[in-house]
């Protein structure tokens, strides 16, 4: 692909205005606008392309880039759906891309209560339970004083799949119902961060007595905290007070004496004198 000036010169040629060249010309104009930091212009060219001949896979990918640059994340999921249908993305990749787009869109409504609620309500139940989507929505509701709603949606998402970041965010919902928070915490004790797993059963002691254990704030801190031990497999995750691992702060590493290597030249035994140069 040539430089921006060379492509601009190419677009100015009369032959590029021929109908059969409309598609490559519009694609080139859209790419050029995007490189210049003009995503709105790029989207306008792609809109013309859609009217001219529809959007092929390369154009859809370019539209995703332009929508991202323009901050129009709410318009990305339908484009992802089309790319999944064309098998450019597999279903799992499509799910991740849609969740990322929804999360970015929700983040744009932190100061807009009506917009946040409207966008949240239009999402399907499956989309709401995605950890990244739930996290973005919860942060928005917490910022707007909606701790109870944030706690409810976080609890539903964590009940579906354990996610330490969601649990830590759940602890920030200080205005949520304390009884419901403790009920949720008791449910989560059966998860990976609880005591009922082989790792905890073999541990020398529980996390509550570990110097690297930092309790969560609020009611959830009664049962859960965050592991801050870089040598633990649980580092950076939320674990229960009776969870455990082999990297407890009370564990003293065994002193290991390094064995000296065999000497390169034996200078100890002289029963049979020999020369280095024999």
HELIX and SHEET records of a PDB file:
HELIX    1   1 UNK A    4  UNK A   11  1                                   8    
HELIX    2   2 UNK A   14  UNK A   17  5                                   4    
HELIX    3   3 UNK A   19  UNK A   21  5                                   3    
HELIX    4   4 UNK A   22  UNK A   35  1                                  14    
HELIX    5   5 UNK A   39  UNK A   53  1                                  15    
HELIX    6   6 UNK A   57  UNK A   70  1                                  14    
HELIX    7   7 UNK A   73  UNK A   75  5                                   3    
HELIX    8   8 UNK A   76  UNK A   85  1                                  10    
HELIX    9   9 UNK A   91  UNK A  107  1                                  17    
HELIX   10  10 UNK A  113  UNK A  122  1                                  10    
HELIX   11  11 UNK A  125  UNK A  128  1                                   4    
HELIX   12  12 UNK A  131  UNK A  143  1                                  13    
HELIX   13  13 UNK A  147  UNK A  160  1                                  14    
HELIX   14  14 UNK A  164  UNK A  171  1                                   8    
HELIX   15  15 UNK A  178  UNK A  188  1                                  11    
HELIX   16  16 UNK A  198  UNK A  201  1                                   4    
HELIX   17  17 UNK A  207  UNK A  209  5                                   3    
HELIX   18  18 UNK A  219  UNK A  222  5                                   4    
SHEET    1   A 3 UNK A 213  UNK A 215  0                                        
SHEET    2   A 3 UNK A 224  UNK A 227 -1                                        
SHEET    3   A 3 UNK A 238  UNK A 240 -1                                        
END                                                                             
